[in-house]
Amino acid sequence: MQHKKSQPLNLLLVGGTIITIITLASIWIFPVLTHHFELKIMDLKFNMRSSLEKEPEMSSDIVLVVLDDESKISSGFKYIWPYEYYAETVKKITDGKPTSFAMDIILTKIITCTVDSMGWASLVDELSESYMAINPYMVKFGDVKEPLEINAHRKFLNELTTLEQLPNAGKGGMQHVKNITYKTHSDIQDVSSGMGFVNIEVDGDGVLRRLPIVAELNGMVVPHFFLKLLFEHIGYKISNIELASPYKLLLHKFPDGDDVKTLEIPLDGNGNMLINYMSFDKIQYQQKKGEFYYYSAWPLIQHRKALNFQGKTVLFGDNSLSARDSSPTPLDGELHNPLIFCIAMSNIINESFIKPIAGLATIYQIIFLVTILLICATRIKAFEFGLLSIGILILYICINFILFINNGLQVQLLNVLIPVLTAASYLLIYSVYHSQVKMGVLEGSLQSYLSPH
C-alpha cells in the first residue's frame, strides 16, 4: 500500500527534475534562444533605474573637450579642421596642466598646401612640448590561431614596448589581436606618452553595452584607450594588472588615498567590462553643477588664458557629424564614443560597476527555486500550488530588478525563469491530473459502496 502511494510522488519529483534539466540544457546549448531578450531586459533595467534616480555619477576628475559641428562652423572650416587649430586646442589643454591628456582622434599626415605643412609641424611641436598625449590605434580581433604579422608592425610594437613594460597575457581569457588596422601617424606616435586601442564591441542588436578593457597583442596585455588614459591620470603601472579569470580583472597596488589596494573590475566572461551607463540628462545635470566638465574646442581656443585643469584628466575627441564616432546605447540612443569612454573611466574611478552573475550561480538559483516548488507540490493542493508558483516567479523577477537597480548585479533572468517556469508548469499539470485521478477513484469506491447487492 505504501509503495502505491509513493509512485505518484516519485513521478512528480523525478519528472519535475528531468524537465528542468532538459530545459536548462536546451538554453545552455542554444543561448541564442534567450540572448537577445536578456539584452533587452538589461536595457529595461537601465531605464527603470534612471527613472528611479539611482544612477551612477560622472567623475569630477574627467574633462571632455570636443571638436563639434559648432566649433567647425564657427571657425570657418565646416568639414576638415586645419592642423593649426588642433595644435591650438592641444596647447590650451596642456597649458592647463592636467595630470593626463588623450586625443581620441586618429590623425594622418595629409599635406595639401604650405599652411597644412606649417600646421602639422605646430601640432607635433605642441605634443612634443608636453610629451603627455595618449594616442589611439585600432585593431582587428580574431582567433588565437591567427597570429599577428610581426614584420608588418615591428616598428609599432617596438614603440609600444618602449613606452612601458607590458605584462604577459598568459593563458588568455581576453580577445586576441590578429591585425593592427589604423594608427596615428608616426610623427605623433614619436611624441606620445602612450597608446591604447579604441575598438568598441557592439552586441548582436547593435547596442554598445560593453568595452574590451584589455586585449592580447603578440603575447602581451594591452589596455583600451580609456584605461590607458586613466592609468596615466593616477600614475598607475600596467604591469600591476592581472586577468585572474575571464570574469575578473585585478588592479594590484591601485591608489586609494594615501594607501594602495587591489581593485577588482568585473568582466562578462569574454574580457569585456559592462558599461554602467547614466542618462544624458544626469550628465547634463552634473555639468551644470560643475561636477563634470565639457568644453567645445573652438570656444576653448578663444579663451585668453588656459583653463585650470590641474588634477584632471582631459580627453579630446571629435563629436562632429563627419566623424561618425558614436554608438547606440541602452538609455539615450546614440552617444558619442568619447563621452562613453568618460563614462567607463568614471565607473572605475567611482568603483560603480555592473557585475555579471552567471555560470554556476545560475544553476544554484534554479536548484533553489525548483526545490521549493517540488516541496510545495507534495504538500499543498493544485490550486494553492498554482498561486504559490505565480507568486514565487513574480517575487524572483522583482528581486532580480532590485539587485540591478540598487547593487549593480546583472543576474540573468530568462536563463533562470524559463527552467523554473517549465518545472512549475509540469508540477501543476501533474498535480491537477493526479487530483482528478484520485477523485475518480474515490467516486468509484463510493459508488461501489452505495450500490445495492
C-alpha positions, 0 to 999 in steps of 0.5 A, spaced: 500 500 500 505 504 501 509 503 495 502 505 491 502 511 494 509 513 493 509 512 485 505 518 484 510 522 488 516 519 485 513 521 478 512 528 480 519 529 483 523 525 478 519 528 472 519 535 475 527 534 475 528 531 468 524 537 465 528 542 468 534 539 466 532 538 459 530 545 459 536 548 462 540 544 457 536 546 451 538 554 453 545 552 455 546 549 448 542 554 444 543 561 448 541 564 442 534 562 444 534 567 450 540 572 448 537 577 445 531 578 450 536 578 456 539 584 452 533 587 452 531 586 459 538 589 461 536 595 457 529 595 461 533 595 467 537 601 465 531 605 464 527 603 470 533 605 474 534 612 471 527 613 472 528 611 479 534 616 480 539 611 482 544 612 477 551 612 477 555 619 477 560 622 472 567 623 475 569 630 477 576 628 475 574 627 467 574 633 462 571 632 455 573 637 450 570 636 443 571 638 436 563 639 434 559 641 428 559 648 432 566 649 433 567 647 425 562 652 423 564 657 427 571 657 425 570 657 418 572 650 416 565 646 416 568 639 414 576 638 415 579 642 421 586 645 419 592 642 423 593 649 426 587 649 430 588 642 433 595 644 435 591 650 438 586 646 442 592 641 444 596 647 447 590 650 451 589 643 454 596 642 456 597 649 458 592 647 463 596 642 466 592 636 467 595 630 470 593 626 463 591 628 456 588 623 450 586 625 443 581 620 441 582 622 434 586 618 429 590 623 425 594 622 418 599 626 415 595 629 409 599 635 406 595 639 401 598 646 401 604 650 405 599 652 411 597 644 412 605 643 412 606 649 417 600 646 421 602 639 422 609 641 424 605 646 430 601 640 432 607 635 433 611 641 436 605 642 441 605 634 443 612 634 443 612 640 448 608 636 453 610 629 451 603 627 455 598 625 449 595 618 449 594 616 442 589 611 439 590 605 434 585 600 432 585 593 431 582 587 428 580 581 433 580 574 431 582 567 433 588 565 437 590 561 431 591 567 427 597 570 429 599 577 428 604 579 422 610 581 426 614 584 420 608 588 418 608 592 425 615 591 428 616 598 428 609 599 432 610 594 437 617 596 438 614 603 440 609 600 444 614 596 448 618 602 449 613 606 452 612 601 458 613 594 460 607 590 458 605 584 462 604 577 459 597 575 457 598 568 459 593 563 458 588 568 455 581 569 457 581 576 453 580 577 445 586 576 441 589 581 436 590 578 429 591 585 425 593 592 427 588 596 422 589 604 423 594 608 427 596 615 428 601 617 424 608 616 426 610 623 427 605 623 433 606 616 435 614 619 436 611 624 441 606 620 445 606 618 452 602 612 450 597 608 446 591 604 447 586 601 442 579 604 441 575 598 438 568 598 441 564 591 441 557 592 439 552 586 441 548 582 436 542 588 436 547 593 435 547 596 442 554 598 445 553 595 452 560 593 453 568 595 452 574 590 451 578 593 457 584 589 455 586 585 449 592 580 447 597 583 442 603 578 440 603 575 447 602 581 451 596 585 455 594 591 452 589 596 455 583 600 451 584 607 450 580 609 456 584 605 461 590 607 458 588 614 459 586 613 466 592 609 468 596 615 466 591 620 470 593 616 477 600 614 475 598 607 475 603 601 472 600 596 467 604 591 469 600 591 476 594 588 472 592 581 472 586 577 468 585 572 474 579 569 470 575 571 464 570 574 469 575 578 473 580 583 472 585 585 478 588 592 479 594 590 484 597 596 488 591 601 485 591 608 489 586 609 494 588 615 498 594 615 501 594 607 501 594 602 495 589 596 494 587 591 489 581 593 485 577 588 482 573 590 475 568 585 473 568 582 466 562 578 462 566 572 461 569 574 454 574 580 457 569 585 456 567 590 462 559 592 462 558 599 461 554 602 467 551 607 463 547 614 466 542 618 462 544 624 458 540 628 462 544 626 469 550 628 465 547 634 463 545 635 470 552 634 473 555 639 468 551 644 470 553 643 477 560 643 475 561 636 477 563 634 470 566 638 465 565 639 457 568 644 453 567 645 445 574 646 442 573 652 438 570 656 444 576 653 448 581 656 443 578 663 444 579 663 451 585 668 453 588 664 458 588 656 459 583 653 463 585 650 470 585 643 469 590 641 474 588 634 477 584 632 471 584 628 466 582 631 459 580 627 453 579 630 446 575 627 441 571 629 435 563 629 436 562 632 429 557 629 424 563 627 419 566 623 424 561 618 425 564 616 432 558 614 436 554 608 438 547 606 440 546 605 447 541 602 452 538 609 455 539 615 450 540 612 443 546 614 440 552 617 444 558 619 442 564 614 443 568 619 447 563 621 452 562 613 453 569 612 454 568 618 460 563 614 462 567 607 463 573 611 466 568 614 471 565 607 473 572 605 475 574 611 478 567 611 482 568 603 483 560 603 480 560 597 476 555 592 473 557 585 475 555 579 471 552 573 475 552 567 471 555 560 470 554 556 476 550 561 480 545 560 475 544 553 476 544 554 484 538 559 483 534 554 479 536 548 484 533 553 489 527 555 486 525 548 483 526 545 490 521 549 493 516 548 488 517 540 488 516 541 496 510 545 495 507 540 490 507 534 495 504 538 500 499 543 498 493 542 493 493 544 485 490 550 486 494 553 492 500 550 488 498 554 482 498 561 486 504 559 490 508 558 483 505 565 480 507 568 486 514 565 487 516 567 479 513 574 480 517 575 487 524 572 483 523 577 477 522 583 482 528 581 486 532 580 480 530 588 478 532 590 485 539 587 485 540 591 478 537 597 480 540 598 487 547 593 487 549 593 480 548 585 479 546 583 472 543 576 474 540 573 468 533 572 468 530 568 462 536 563 463 533 562 470 525 563 469 524 559 463 527 552 467 523 554 473 517 556 469 517 549 465 518 545 472 512 549 475 508 548 469 509 540 469 508 540 477 501 543 476 499 539 470 501 533 474 498 535 480 491 537 477 491 530 473 493 526 479 487 530 483 482 528 478 485 521 478 484 520 485 477 523 485 475 518 480 477 513 484 474 515 490 467 516 486 468 509 484 469 506 491 463 510 493 459 508 488 461 501 489 459 502 496 452 505 495 450 500 490 445 495 492 447 487 492 
